[in-house]
Amino acid sequence: MAEFGRASDDDDDGTENRQMLLNHAVPTVATRDWRLFNVVLLGLSFLFVFTAFQTCSMVEVSYAAFFALITV
């Protein structure tokens, strides 16, 4: 068993592991495109949700005002 901070017998200096982590940590062009697409899609989704919420709120207020006029 290797001590903390020292490389084990089968891993001389750990460069292979570091290189493998660096290669997997760098996003490729395809993953960057998907990330951008996800951000844009999320932004548009919030836009539609809050637009629908605002519209429904205005309809509810006008609906309540309309029936308040009729019942008076």
C-alpha positions, 0 to 999 in steps of 0.5 A: 500500500502506498503512502499518501502523496507517493505514487504506487508501484504500478503508477510511476509518476501519475502522468497517465492519470493526469493526462486522462483527466485533462483529456476528459475535462476539456469539452469538445465542440459537440458538447459546447454546442449542446451546452449552448443549445440547453441554455437557449432552450431553458431561457426560451422555456422560462420566457414562455412560462412567465409570459403565460403566467402574466397573461393568465393573471391579466385574464383573471383580473379582467374576468373578475372585474367583468363579473363584478360589474354584472352582479352589481 
